[in-house]
Amino acid sequence: MSGTSGDGDGSDPARLDLGAMRRDYGRADDGPGLSEGDLAADWLTQFRRWFDDAVAAGLPEPNAMVVATASAEGRPSARTVLLKQVDARGFVFVTNYTSRKGRELAANPYASLVFPWFPMTRQVVVSGTVARVAPEESAAYFATRPRGSQIGAWASPQSQVVTGRAELDAAERETVERFADSADVPVPPHWGGFRVRPDTVEFWQGRTSRLHDRLRYRRVERAADVAERAAGAADERAPDRTDDWIVERLGP
């Protein structure tokens, strides 16, 4: 395979051979594969089971996940953030609403998440719709953050071009002084949580010969829901409403 960077033909022997960098998953120390019989009855129980495994294995920041969004024109972007809550309603992360991901989600409220638990040869891939969490939920979480993180939420013009580190340091000092006499730092109006309401949750387990196990929970729209929407009924979901899900195996 030839180089594509435009600065050579890829024949420099000092370069890493990326094509040869691979690991054969599914070795004895990787543990067993993933079968339909291994899965929990619902995606949330299965996610918590695997998340607990990741914590027990000592993975650094097992709640770190890649969040992929796209602009209204379909141009994608991705970044790593931390999962802050998960329940039957979905996956929650917090951010500056004026950041790039905040702006993209306002224009195109869909996202995909990836939990890359590579040392365990596992991934969890989520896709779904996104909405802001209730302001009181954001405020409750903000109150638990270290004061330095609270200051940073005010000081950082997230995703905007800055002149240099000195500008950020100055903004931090100004914010510290601004709230010096306040016991509690208030929630910035531009800051809060997003919840990804999953339509699919895929559990990926590495296997030999790249024939990985991929089992996906997929939300199934009920005929009654389709009829209600066609009739113009509001799509308000009761908190105790139970959705239908199916499990599918995907080719690797």
Buried (B, 14 or more C-beta within 10 A) or exposed (E): EEEEEEEEEBEEEEEEEEEEEEEEBBEEEBBEBBEEEBBBEBBBEBBEEBBEBBEEEEBEEBBBBBBBBBEEEEEEEEBEBEBBBBEEBBBBBBBBBBBBBBBBBEEBBBBBBBBBBEEBBBBBBBBBBBBBBEEEBBBEBBEEBEEEEBBBBBBBBBBEEEEEEEEBEEBBEEBBEEBEEEEEBEBBEBBBBBBBBBBBBBBBBBBEEEEBBBBBBBBEEEEEBEEEEEEEEEEEEEEEEEBEBEBEEEEE
